Amino acid sequence: MFRAAAVGAASAVSILGLTGVALAAPAGAAPSSSSSTAMSEWEYAGFYDTKRQCQGGGEIYLNHGYSDYRCTYQLSNGQFLLETRD
């Protein structure tokens, strides 16, 4: 009887061990969120005194093959930050 209990406990440990390995595998296969080659990252392009100037700069980037730009007002320096995306 003791032998049967020991075999049952060993089976439970091996099943739990395999389950733990199976659960750990997908986490290891997940891609890193800090990839430096992400296509949608915004890149600094410059500062402008007015929003109209910033938008004009953004249009130039679009004409040269960039896919998007954005102009955001920066309270820290009172200027518009132009950022672009490939």
PAMAR-390654 format. One record per atom (N, C-alpha, C): residue in three letters; chain; atom name; x, y, z. Coordinates in steps of 0.1 Angstrom, whole numbers, padded with zeros to 4 digits. Layout:
<rs>
<r r="ALA" c="A" a="CA" u="X" v="Y" w="Z"/>
...
</rs>
This chain:
<rs>
<r r="MET" c="A" a="N" u="0008" v="-0012" w="0000"/>
<r r="MET" c="A" a="CA" u="0000" v="0000" w="0000"/>
<r r="MET" c="A" a="C" u="0009" v="0013" w="0000"/>
<r r="PHE" c="A" a="N" u="0019" v="0012" w="0008"/>
<r r="PHE" c="A" a="CA" u="0028" v="0024" w="0009"/>
<r r="PHE" c="A" a="C" u="0035" v="0026" w="-0005"/>
<r r="ARG" c="A" a="N" u="0038" v="0015" w="-0012"/>
<r r="ARG" c="A" a="CA" u="0044" v="0015" w="-0025"/>
<r r="ARG" c="A" a="C" u="0035" v="0022" w="-0035"/>
<r r="ALA" c="A" a="N" u="0022" v="0019" w="-0035"/>
<r r="ALA" c="A" a="CA" u="0013" v="0025" w="-0044"/>
<r r="ALA" c="A" a="C" u="0011" v="0040" w="-0042"/>
<r r="ALA" c="A" a="N" u="0012" v="0044" w="-0029"/>
<r r="ALA" c="A" a="CA" u="0011" v="0058" w="-0026"/>
<r r="ALA" c="A" a="C" u="0023" v="0065" w="-0031"/>
<r r="ALA" c="A" a="N" u="0035" v="0059" w="-0029"/>
<r r="ALA" c="A" a="CA" u="0047" v="0065" w="-0034"/>
<r r="ALA" c="A" a="C" u="0047" v="0067" w="-0049"/>
<r r="VAL" c="A" a="N" u="0042" v="0057" w="-0056"/>
<r r="VAL" c="A" a="CA" u="0041" v="0057" w="-0071"/>
<r r="VAL" c="A" a="C" u="0032" v="0068" w="-0075"/>
<r r="GLY" c="A" a="N" u="0020" v="0069" w="-0068"/>
<r r="GLY" c="A" a="CA" u="0011" v="0079" w="-0071"/>
<r r="GLY" c="A" a="C" u="0016" v="0093" w="-0069"/>
<r r="ALA" c="A" a="N" u="0024" v="0095" w="-0058"/>
<r r="ALA" c="A" a="CA" u="0030" v="0108" w="-0055"/>
<r r="ALA" c="A" a="C" u="0040" v="0112" w="-0065"/>
<r r="ALA" c="A" a="N" u="0048" v="0102" w="-0070"/>
<r r="ALA" c="A" a="CA" u="0058" v="0104" w="-0080"/>
<r r="ALA" c="A" a="C" u="0052" v="0108" w="-0093"/>
<r r="SER" c="A" a="N" u="0040" v="0101" w="-0096"/>
<r r="SER" c="A" a="CA" u="0033" v="0105" w="-0109"/>
<r r="SER" c="A" a="C" u="0028" v="0119" w="-0108"/>
<r r="ALA" c="A" a="N" u="0023" v="0123" w="-0096"/>
<r r="ALA" c="A" a="CA" u="0017" v="0136" w="-0095"/>
<r r="ALA" c="A" a="C" u="0028" v="0147" w="-0096"/>
<r r="VAL" c="A" a="N" u="0040" v="0144" w="-0091"/>
<r r="VAL" c="A" a="CA" u="0051" v="0153" w="-0092"/>
<r r="VAL" c="A" a="C" u="0055" v="0155" w="-0106"/>
<r r="SER" c="A" a="N" u="0056" v="0143" w="-0113"/>
<r r="SER" c="A" a="CA" u="0060" v="0144" w="-0127"/>
<r r="SER" c="A" a="C" u="0050" v="0151" w="-0136"/>
<r r="ILE" c="A" a="N" u="0037" v="0149" w="-0133"/>
<r r="ILE" c="A" a="CA" u="0027" v="0156" w="-0141"/>
<r r="ILE" c="A" a="C" u="0027" v="0171" w="-0138"/>
<r r="LEU" c="A" a="N" u="0029" v="0175" w="-0125"/>
<r r="LEU" c="A" a="CA" u="0030" v="0189" w="-0122"/>
<r r="LEU" c="A" a="C" u="0042" v="0195" w="-0127"/>
<r r="GLY" c="A" a="N" u="0053" v="0188" w="-0127"/>
<r r="GLY" c="A" a="CA" u="0066" v="0193" w="-0133"/>
<r r="GLY" c="A" a="C" u="0064" v="0195" w="-0148"/>
<r r="LEU" c="A" a="N" u="0058" v="0186" w="-0155"/>
<r r="LEU" c="A" a="CA" u="0056" v="0188" w="-0169"/>
<r r="LEU" c="A" a="C" u="0046" v="0200" w="-0172"/>
<r r="THR" c="A" a="N" u="0036" v="0201" w="-0164"/>
<r r="THR" c="A" a="CA" u="0027" v="0212" w="-0165"/>
<r r="THR" c="A" a="C" u="0034" v="0226" w="-0163"/>
<r r="GLY" c="A" a="N" u="0043" v="0226" w="-0153"/>
<r r="GLY" c="A" a="CA" u="0050" v="0238" w="-0151"/>
<r r="GLY" c="A" a="C" u="0059" v="0242" w="-0162"/>
<r r="VAL" c="A" a="N" u="0065" v="0232" w="-0168"/>
<r r="VAL" c="A" a="CA" u="0074" v="0234" w="-0180"/>
<r r="VAL" c="A" a="C" u="0065" v="0239" w="-0192"/>
<r r="ALA" c="A" a="N" u="0054" v="0233" w="-0193"/>
<r r="ALA" c="A" a="CA" u="0045" v="0237" w="-0205"/>
<r r="ALA" c="A" a="C" u="0040" v="0251" w="-0203"/>
<r r="LEU" c="A" a="N" u="0037" v="0255" w="-0191"/>
<r r="LEU" c="A" a="CA" u="0033" v="0269" w="-0188"/>
<r r="LEU" c="A" a="C" u="0044" v="0279" w="-0190"/>
<r r="ALA" c="A" a="N" u="0056" v="0275" w="-0187"/>
<r r="ALA" c="A" a="CA" u="0067" v="0284" w="-0188"/>
<r r="ALA" c="A" a="C" u="0072" v="0286" w="-0202"/>
<r r="ALA" c="A" a="N" u="0069" v="0277" w="-0211"/>
<r r="ALA" c="A" a="CA" u="0074" v="0278" w="-0225"/>
<r r="ALA" c="A" a="C" u="0068" v="0290" w="-0232"/>
<r r="PRO" c="A" a="N" u="0055" v="0292" w="-0232"/>
<r r="PRO" c="A" a="CA" u="0050" v="0304" w="-0240"/>
<r r="PRO" c="A" a="C" u="0056" v="0317" w="-0235"/>
<r r="ALA" c="A" a="N" u="0058" v="0319" w="-0222"/>
<r r="ALA" c="A" a="CA" u="0064" v="0331" w="-0217"/>
<r r="ALA" c="A" a="C" u="0077" v="0334" w="-0223"/>
<r r="GLY" c="A" a="N" u="0085" v="0323" w="-0224"/>
<r r="GLY" c="A" a="CA" u="0099" v="0325" w="-0229"/>
<r r="GLY" c="A" a="C" u="0099" v="0327" w="-0244"/>
<r r="ALA" c="A" a="N" u="0088" v="0323" w="-0251"/>
<r r="ALA" c="A" a="CA" u="0087" v="0325" w="-0265"/>
<r r="ALA" c="A" a="C" u="0081" v="0339" w="-0269"/>
<r r="ALA" c="A" a="N" u="0076" v="0346" w="-0259"/>
<r r="ALA" c="A" a="CA" u="0070" v="0359" w="-0262"/>
<r r="ALA" c="A" a="C" u="0080" v="0369" w="-0267"/>
<r r="PRO" c="A" a="N" u="0077" v="0378" w="-0276"/>
<r r="PRO" c="A" a="CA" u="0087" v="0388" w="-0281"/>
<r r="PRO" c="A" a="C" u="0089" v="0398" w="-0270"/>
<r r="SER" c="A" a="N" u="0101" v="0404" w="-0270"/>
<r r="SER" c="A" a="CA" u="0104" v="0415" w="-0261"/>
<r r="SER" c="A" a="C" u="0097" v="0427" w="-0265"/>
<r r="SER" c="A" a="N" u="0092" v="0435" w="-0255"/>
<r r="SER" c="A" a="CA" u="0084" v="0447" w="-0258"/>
<r r="SER" c="A" a="C" u="0094" v="0459" w="-0259"/>
<r r="SER" c="A" a="N" u="0107" v="0457" w="-0257"/>
<r r="SER" c="A" a="CA" u="0116" v="0468" w="-0258"/>
<r r="SER" c="A" a="C" u="0124" v="0466" w="-0271"/>
<r r="SER" c="A" a="N" u="0118" v="0462" w="-0282"/>
<r r="SER" c="A" a="CA" u="0125" v="0461" w="-0294"/>
<r r="SER" c="A" a="C" u="0129" v="0474" w="-0300"/>
<r r="SER" c="A" a="N" u="0141" v="0475" w="-0305"/>
<r r="SER" c="A" a="CA" u="0146" v="0488" w="-0310"/>
<r r="SER" c="A" a="C" u="0143" v="0489" w="-0325"/>
<r r="THR" c="A" a="N" u="0137" v="0479" w="-0331"/>
<r r="THR" c="A" a="CA" u="0133" v="0480" w="-0345"/>
<r r="THR" c="A" a="C" u="0118" v="0481" w="-0347"/>
<r r="ALA" c="A" a="N" u="0111" v="0485" w="-0337"/>
<r r="ALA" c="A" a="CA" u="0096" v="0487" w="-0339"/>
<r r="ALA" c="A" a="C" u="0093" v="0497" w="-0349"/>
<r r="MET" c="A" a="N" u="0084" v="0494" w="-0358"/>
<r r="MET" c="A" a="CA" u="0081" v="0503" w="-0370"/>
<r r="MET" c="A" a="C" u="0073" v="0515" w="-0366"/>
<r r="SER" c="A" a="N" u="0066" v="0515" w="-0355"/>
<r r="SER" c="A" a="CA" u="0057" v="0526" w="-0352"/>
<r r="SER" c="A" a="C" u="0063" v="0536" w="-0341"/>
<r r="GLU" c="A" a="N" u="0076" v="0535" w="-0339"/>
<r r="GLU" c="A" a="CA" u="0082" v="0545" w="-0330"/>
<r r="GLU" c="A" a="C" u="0084" v="0559" w="-0336"/>
<r r="TRP" c="A" a="N" u="0081" v="0569" w="-0328"/>
<r r="TRP" c="A" a="CA" u="0082" v="0582" w="-0332"/>
<r r="TRP" c="A" a="C" u="0097" v="0587" w="-0330"/>
<r r="GLU" c="A" a="N" u="0102" v="0594" w="-0340"/>
<r r="GLU" c="A" a="CA" u="0115" v="0599" w="-0340"/>
<r r="GLU" c="A" a="C" u="0115" v="0615" w="-0339"/>
<r r="TYR" c="A" a="N" u="0124" v="0620" w="-0331"/>
<r r="TYR" c="A" a="CA" u="0126" v="0635" w="-0330"/>
<r r="TYR" c="A" a="C" u="0130" v="0641" w="-0343"/>
<r r="ALA" c="A" a="N" u="0123" v="0652" w="-0347"/>
<r r="ALA" c="A" a="CA" u="0127" v="0658" w="-0360"/>
<r r="ALA" c="A" a="C" u="0130" v="0673" w="-0358"/>
<r r="GLY" c="A" a="N" u="0126" v="0679" w="-0347"/>
<r r="GLY" c="A" a="CA" u="0129" v="0693" w="-0344"/>
<r r="GLY" c="A" a="C" u="0119" v="0700" w="-0336"/>
<r r="PHE" c="A" a="N" u="0122" v="0713" w="-0332"/>
<r r="PHE" c="A" a="CA" u="0113" v="0722" w="-0325"/>
<r r="PHE" c="A" a="C" u="0110" v="0734" w="-0334"/>
<r r="TYR" c="A" a="N" u="0098" v="0739" w="-0333"/>
<r r="TYR" c="A" a="CA" u="0093" v="0750" w="-0341"/>
<r r="TYR" c="A" a="C" u="0086" v="0760" w="-0331"/>
<r r="ASP" c="A" a="N" u="0086" v="0773" w="-0335"/>
<r r="ASP" c="A" a="CA" u="0080" v="0783" w="-0327"/>
<r r="ASP" c="A" a="C" u="0065" v="0783" w="-0328"/>
<r r="THR" c="A" a="N" u="0060" v="0780" w="-0340"/>
<r r="THR" c="A" a="CA" u="0045" v="0779" w="-0342"/>
<r r="THR" c="A" a="C" u="0041" v="0766" w="-0347"/>
<r r="LYS" c="A" a="N" u="0028" v="0763" w="-0345"/>
<r r="LYS" c="A" a="CA" u="0022" v="0751" w="-0350"/>
<r r="LYS" c="A" a="C" u="0023" v="0750" w="-0366"/>
<r r="ARG" c="A" a="N" u="0020" v="0761" w="-0372"/>
<r r="ARG" c="A" a="CA" u="0020" v="0762" w="-0387"/>
<r r="ARG" c="A" a="C" u="0034" v="0758" w="-0392"/>
<r r="GLN" c="A" a="N" u="0045" v="0763" w="-0386"/>
<r r="GLN" c="A" a="CA" u="0059" v="0760" w="-0390"/>
<r r="GLN" c="A" a="C" u="0061" v="0745" w="-0388"/>
<r r="CYS" c="A" a="N" u="0056" v="0739" w="-0377"/>
<r r="CYS" c="A" a="CA" u="0058" v="0725" w="-0374"/>
<r r="CYS" c="A" a="C" u="0051" v="0717" w="-0384"/>
<r r="GLN" c="A" a="N" u="0039" v="0720" w="-0387"/>
<r r="GLN" c="A" a="CA" u="0031" v="0713" w="-0398"/>
<r r="GLN" c="A" a="C" u="0038" v="0714" w="-0411"/>
<r r="GLY" c="A" a="N" u="0044" v="0725" w="-0414"/>
<r r="GLY" c="A" a="CA" u="0051" v="0727" w="-0427"/>
<r r="GLY" c="A" a="C" u="0063" v="0717" w="-0427"/>
<r r="GLY" c="A" a="N" u="0070" v="0717" w="-0416"/>
<r r="GLY" c="A" a="CA" u="0082" v="0707" w="-0415"/>
<r r="GLY" c="A" a="C" u="0077" v="0693" w="-0416"/>
<r r="GLY" c="A" a="N" u="0066" v="0690" w="-0410"/>
<r r="GLY" c="A" a="CA" u="0060" v="0676" w="-0411"/>
<r r="GLY" c="A" a="C" u="0056" v="0673" w="-0426"/>
<r r="GLU" c="A" a="N" u="0051" v="0682" w="-0433"/>
<r r="GLU" c="A" a="CA" u="0047" v="0680" w="-0447"/>
<r r="GLU" c="A" a="C" u="0060" v="0677" w="-0456"/>
<r r="ILE" c="A" a="N" u="0071" v="0683" w="-0453"/>
<r r="ILE" c="A" a="CA" u="0083" v="0681" w="-0460"/>
<r r="ILE" c="A" a="C" u="0087" v="0666" w="-0457"/>
<r r="TYR" c="A" a="N" u="0086" v="0662" w="-0445"/>
<r r="TYR" c="A" a="CA" u="0090" v="0648" w="-0442"/>
<r r="TYR" c="A" a="C" u="0081" v="0638" w="-0450"/>
<r r="LEU" c="A" a="N" u="0068" v="0641" w="-0451"/>
<r r="LEU" c="A" a="CA" u="0058" v="0633" w="-0458"/>
<r r="LEU" c="A" a="C" u="0062" v="0632" w="-0473"/>
<r r="ASN" c="A" a="N" u="0066" v="0643" w="-0478"/>
<r r="ASN" c="A" a="CA" u="0071" v="0644" w="-0492"/>
<r r="ASN" c="A" a="C" u="0083" v="0636" w="-0495"/>
<r r="HIS" c="A" a="N" u="0091" v="0633" w="-0484"/>
<r r="HIS" c="A" a="CA" u="0103" v="0626" w="-0486"/>
<r r="HIS" c="A" a="C" u="0102" v="0611" w="-0481"/>
<r r="GLY" c="A" a="N" u="0089" v="0606" w="-0481"/>
<r r="GLY" c="A" a="CA" u="0087" v="0592" w="-0478"/>
<r r="GLY" c="A" a="C" u="0083" v="0588" w="-0464"/>
<r r="TYR" c="A" a="N" u="0083" v="0597" w="-0455"/>
<r r="TYR" c="A" a="CA" u="0078" v="0593" w="-0441"/>
<r r="TYR" c="A" a="C" u="0063" v="0591" w="-0441"/>
<r r="SER" c="A" a="N" u="0058" v="0582" w="-0433"/>
<r r="SER" c="A" a="CA" u="0044" v="0578" w="-0433"/>
<r r="SER" c="A" a="C" u="0035" v="0588" w="-0425"/>
<r r="ASP" c="A" a="N" u="0041" v="0594" w="-0415"/>
<r r="ASP" c="A" a="CA" u="0033" v="0602" w="-0406"/>
<r r="ASP" c="A" a="C" u="0041" v="0612" w="-0398"/>
<r r="TYR" c="A" a="N" u="0035" v="0623" w="-0393"/>
<r r="TYR" c="A" a="CA" u="0042" v="0632" w="-0384"/>
<r r="TYR" c="A" a="C" u="0032" v="0637" w="-0373"/>
<r r="ARG" c="A" a="N" u="0037" v="0642" w="-0363"/>
<r r="ARG" c="A" a="CA" u="0028" v="0649" w="-0353"/>
<r r="ARG" c="A" a="C" u="0036" v="0661" w="-0347"/>
<r r="CYS" c="A" a="N" u="0028" v="0671" w="-0343"/>
<r r="CYS" c="A" a="CA" u="0033" v="0683" w="-0337"/>
<r r="CYS" c="A" a="C" u="0026" v="0684" w="-0323"/>
<r r="THR" c="A" a="N" u="0034" v="0684" w="-0313"/>
<r r="THR" c="A" a="CA" u="0028" v="0686" w="-0299"/>
<r r="THR" c="A" a="C" u="0035" v="0697" w="-0292"/>
<r r="TYR" c="A" a="N" u="0027" v="0705" w="-0285"/>
<r r="TYR" c="A" a="CA" u="0032" v="0717" w="-0278"/>
<r r="TYR" c="A" a="C" u="0039" v="0712" w="-0266"/>
<r r="GLN" c="A" a="N" u="0051" v="0718" w="-0263"/>
<r r="GLN" c="A" a="CA" u="0059" v="0714" w="-0252"/>
<r r="GLN" c="A" a="C" u="0058" v="0726" w="-0242"/>
<r r="LEU" c="A" a="N" u="0052" v="0723" w="-0230"/>
<r r="LEU" c="A" a="CA" u="0052" v="0734" w="-0220"/>
<r r="LEU" c="A" a="C" u="0066" v="0738" w="-0215"/>
<r r="SER" c="A" a="N" u="0075" v="0728" w="-0215"/>
<r r="SER" c="A" a="CA" u="0088" v="0731" w="-0209"/>
<r r="SER" c="A" a="C" u="0096" v="0742" w="-0217"/>
<r r="ASN" c="A" a="N" u="0094" v="0743" w="-0230"/>
<r r="ASN" c="A" a="CA" u="0102" v="0753" w="-0237"/>
<r r="ASN" c="A" a="C" u="0093" v="0762" w="-0246"/>
<r r="GLY" c="A" a="N" u="0080" v="0760" w="-0245"/>
<r r="GLY" c="A" a="CA" u="0070" v="0768" w="-0253"/>
<r r="GLY" c="A" a="C" u="0071" v="0767" w="-0268"/>
<r r="GLN" c="A" a="N" u="0076" v="0755" w="-0272"/>
<r r="GLN" c="A" a="CA" u="0077" v="0753" w="-0287"/>
<r r="GLN" c="A" a="C" u="0069" v="0740" w="-0291"/>
<r r="PHE" c="A" a="N" u="0068" v="0738" w="-0304"/>
<r r="PHE" c="A" a="CA" u="0061" v="0726" w="-0309"/>
<r r="PHE" c="A" a="C" u="0072" v="0716" w="-0313"/>
<r r="LEU" c="A" a="N" u="0070" v="0704" w="-0308"/>
<r r="LEU" c="A" a="CA" u="0079" v="0693" w="-0311"/>
<r r="LEU" c="A" a="C" u="0074" v="0686" w="-0323"/>
<r r="LEU" c="A" a="N" u="0082" v="0684" w="-0333"/>
<r r="LEU" c="A" a="CA" u="0079" v="0676" w="-0345"/>
<r r="LEU" c="A" a="C" u="0085" v="0663" w="-0344"/>
<r r="GLU" c="A" a="N" u="0077" v="0652" w="-0345"/>
<r r="GLU" c="A" a="CA" u="0081" v="0639" w="-0345"/>
<r r="GLU" c="A" a="C" u="0076" v="0632" w="-0358"/>
<r r="THR" c="A" a="N" u="0084" v="0623" w="-0363"/>
<r r="THR" c="A" a="CA" u="0080" v="0616" w="-0376"/>
<r r="THR" c="A" a="C" u="0081" v="0601" w="-0373"/>
<r r="ARG" c="A" a="N" u="0074" v="0594" w="-0383"/>
<r r="ARG" c="A" a="CA" u="0074" v="0579" w="-0383"/>
<r r="ARG" c="A" a="C" u="0078" v="0575" w="-0398"/>
<r r="ASP" c="A" a="N" u="0085" v="0564" w="-0399"/>
<r r="ASP" c="A" a="CA" u="0088" v="0558" w="-0412"/>
<r r="ASP" c="A" a="C" u="0076" v="0552" w="-0418"/>
</rs>
